[in-house]
Structures are given as C-alpha cells and as structure tokens.
Amino acid sequence: MKPTRRPANPCFSSGPCAKRPGWSPAVLNDALLGRSHRSGPGKARLVEVIERSKAILQMPADYRVGVVAASDTGAVEMALWSLLGARGVDVLSWENFGQAWVADILKQLKLPDVRHLAAPYGRLPDLSEVDQDRDTVFVWNGTTAGVRVPNGDWIADDRKGLTICDATSAAFAMRLPWDKLDVVTWSWQKALGGEAGHGMLALSPRAVERLQSYTPSWPLPKLFRMTSGGKLIEGIFKGETINTPSMLCVEDALDSLKWAEAVGGLDALVARAEGNLAVVAEWVKHSSWTKFLAEDPATRSCTSIQLSIDDPWFERLSGDERFQIVRSLTGRIEAEKAGYDLASHRESPPGIRIWAGATVERDDVEALLPWLDWAWEQERDAAKSA
C-alpha cells in the first residue's frame, strides 16, 4: 500500500544536511551583513562560534580551534600539508573520502614512508595494525560507507605520532575521545545543518608543538600557513580568519550552536542521532530487501546510514543497472515529496543513504521508511515486467 503519511521535513541529504528543527530565514535577520569580519562585532561573532563549538564538543581548554576556508576538505588539507613529513604515516581508508587523503599523501605530497591500511566498503581496516610511532590519518565516520570507528581505544595514550582525524560527519553526533586526537576537522554543513564553505580545525598541544618545531620541505599556500617565524599564528584561533568568511553563514552557524545548547548539548545530540539509527535498525531487522552496508553493528554510523539492497534479483543485475534502479527508486520517493537525496554516493555500492544526524527528527525517519518499502516494490515489479 502506498503510504499516506509524509515526513514533515523530507530532507535526508548527507551534505548539506537538514536544517535544525524550527529553522527559518528569520534567524538570519541580525546577520552582520555589509560589515568587515575584522571589525569588533565581526570578530566577536567568529570567536563566539569557536567558543560555543568547543563547549558543546566538550573539548579540552588547551586545544586551539579556528574557522578555515573550503569546508572540511580545506581543514584536512591544511593539516596534511602543514604537519606531515616529520614521521612515517599510516593512512586508513574504507570509503572514498579516506581514499582521497591517501591520494593526497601519496600522489601530491609524495611522502616516502607511507603505509596504506585499507578495507572495502562495509568494513574497517585492522586497527591493531596501526603503528603508534607513526602519524595516523583517518576519518572517524566514513560518510559514503556508513561505517565508523567504534571508539578510540586502538589509539595509544603514549603514542609518538600525531592522529589526524577527519570528523566531518561525526562531530556533534558522536563522542570524540579528545585525548586520543591531535587534529580534528569538521564543517558546519554536516551535523549542525549549517551552510557550506567553512571548515573548523582543532589542534591539540602536541599538534601545535609539531607546527612550531617542524617545517615541511614543500611550499605552503597562504591558506595553509599556520605559523610565522616558527611560531603559531594565534590570531587564526581567535577569530582572525585567513580569508574572508560569509557573515551570513556565521550567523547561521551560531543559530545551530544555540539550538544544540538549548536541546541539551552533546548528550542530547548524540541521543537524537543514535535514536534515529535505532529506528532504522528495527526496520532493517524486519526488511525482506535491505540490510546495513556496515557488517559489524558496532561500526554502524548514526549519521550517514548506508543500506544495501539484499535481493537475489537485484544482485544479478550489472553495476549500471543497479545504479539505475536505485536512482529510479529514490526518484519515486522524491516525486512524492517524501524524501530527498536518498541515493548512495556515486562512489559507493548502489543502495540507500539516509542522513540521520541530530537535526533530523525521529518522527521523520519513522515516516520515511514505509516509503522506501513502497518504492522498492514499485521499482522491482516495474523492472521485472519490462
């Protein structure tokens, strides 16, 4: 039967993600438009983003946090180009964003001492193989695989190397063990439902020490430079951005942070995301046609939930045919205005991807799932009869 109930907010994109509940353009009315980000009020707003972010994420006081250019990608690139090369590197990948950092390290930086620890979509590499004397680069949550590291227990307290963590789809929805992480990056457009184009970079004291004691052998673009004369440029972490930020996006980020505080901070944000995952898990348990791509339940993402289609007929199709089925299936749901942007990433195995982060309401996830069943039956029957 075709469902009659639709999600109140049918936005399930994995980036930019759903705006926080109750959002409207009116929250931007007081944005500091037409004013310099270097003015007193402009800088104060950027500092407020930094301070509220640190507080909600329960970050140690001695970590530096800055607003940087080019979203999470720009933040990760800053870290890789500025910090790597002092030691050997272990880089982990189990989906395409981790593979992008592998390509940067091997093909662009061309570091000589690199170990690539890889796993296919749906699995994690063997984390016990990570060498704690080397720098480690990894994503906390593989956005296009729906697979996350379950915890930071595999990272040694007395490690010699730095841990550089791309946490863009984990921050504000999962607990990050700050004592295990030296560099953490994220963006406003993921779990906060903010606007795109701006990244955040957090540095531990160990990362700052590396920046001040090590100079890479390659030239650094202006956007990546965090030191001058061997000293950290402290202004970057006090609201003095390297390039011009959008004050409209800054206002939106502040609105998201204030909402996060109002609903109960990190505890509430994690509970909301995990609650959404639990709804999907219960549905998958009784589904005849789908399963989690993440093979180990402990590694299932609570933000970018990736589902495989588990049907013998579907598996017999070619890769292109499977992608076409998925696009058509999700197109049916979109045409009904019951769920947008549900197809898996183009680099992922063909399937369904549901963003279920803290800005997504549980009721909307519950309302979406019957539409998936309906669309699958429609698509399978139409394809078989063609």
HELIX and SHEET records of a PDB file:
HELIX    1   1 PRO A   25  LEU A   28  5                                   4    
HELIX    2   2 GLY A   40  ILE A   56  1                                  17    
HELIX    3   3 SER A   71  LEU A   83  1                                  13    
HELIX    4   4 ASN A   96  ALA A  103  1                                   8    
HELIX    5   5 ASP A  104  GLN A  108  3                                   5    
HELIX    6   6 LEU A  127  GLU A  129  5                                   3    
HELIX    7   7 TRP A  178  LYS A  180  5                                   3    
HELIX    8   8 PRO A  205  SER A  213  1                                   9    
HELIX    9   9 LYS A  222  PHE A  224  5                                   3    
HELIX   10  10 GLU A  234  LYS A  238  5                                   5    
HELIX   11  11 MET A  247  VAL A  263  1                                  17    
HELIX   12  12 GLY A  265  LYS A  285  1                                  21    
HELIX   13  13 PRO A  297  THR A  299  5                                   3    
HELIX   14  14 PRO A  312  GLU A  315  1                                   4    
HELIX   15  15 GLY A  319  ALA A  335  1                                  17    
HELIX   16  16 ARG A  362  SER A  385  1                                  24    
SHEET    1   A 7 ARG A  64  ALA A  69  0                                        
SHEET    2   A 7 HIS A 198  LEU A 203 -1                                        
SHEET    3   A 7 VAL A 183  SER A 187 -1                                        
SHEET    4   A 7 THR A 163  ASP A 166  1                                        
SHEET    5   A 7 ASP A 135  VAL A 139  1                                        
SHEET    6   A 7 VAL A  89  SER A  93  1                                        
SHEET    7   A 7 VAL A 114  ALA A 118  1                                        
SHEET    1   B 2 ASN A 141  GLY A 142  0                                        
SHEET    2   B 2 VAL A 147  ARG A 148 -1                                        
SHEET    1   C 2 THR A 227  SER A 228  0                                        
SHEET    2   C 2 LYS A 231  LEU A 232 -1                                        
SHEET    1   D 3 THR A 290  PHE A 292  0                                        
SHEET    2   D 3 SER A 304  ILE A 309 -1                                        
SHEET    3   D 3 GLY A 351  TRP A 355 -1                                        
END                                                                             
